[in-house]
Amino acid sequence: MAWVERLAVRDLRNIHEATFDLHPAANVFHGRNAQGKTSLLEAVGLLARGRSFRTEHAPSMIRRG
């Protein structure tokens, strides 16, 4: 079984750029509303499945500005 050791996200929804070293046992992301927690989960879903659980419209996921 392969393990993702590092997650790097750039220009996905409200995330400009973020890199996380992940632990094989558990990882907890916490923060206020609209800070990007669900976007991180969406990034993992995109990596694992090649699609988003939030939308079928891929261009809407790209961060603008």
LINPEVEN-V414002 format. One record per residue. SS is DSSP state (alpha for helix, beta for strand, coil for the rest). PHI is phi as a letter, one per 40 degrees, with the letter a starting at -180 (* if undefined). Layout:
ss=(SS | SS)
phi=(PHI | PHI)
//
This chain:
ss=(coil | coil | coil | coil | coil | beta | beta | beta | beta | beta | beta | beta | coil | coil | beta | beta | beta | beta | beta | beta | beta | coil | coil | coil | coil | coil | coil | coil | coil | coil | coil | coil | coil | coil | coil | coil | alpha | alpha | alpha | alpha | alpha | alpha | alpha | alpha | alpha | alpha | alpha | alpha | alpha | coil | coil | coil | coil | coil | coil | coil | coil | alpha | alpha | alpha | alpha | beta | coil | coil | coil)
phi=(* | c | b | c | c | b | b | b | b | a | f | b | f | c | c | c | a | a | b | b | c | b | c | c | c | a | b | b | b | b | i | c | c | g | b | h | c | c | c | c | c | c | c | c | c | c | c | c | b | g | a | c | c | b | a | c | c | d | d | c | c | c | c | b | g)
//
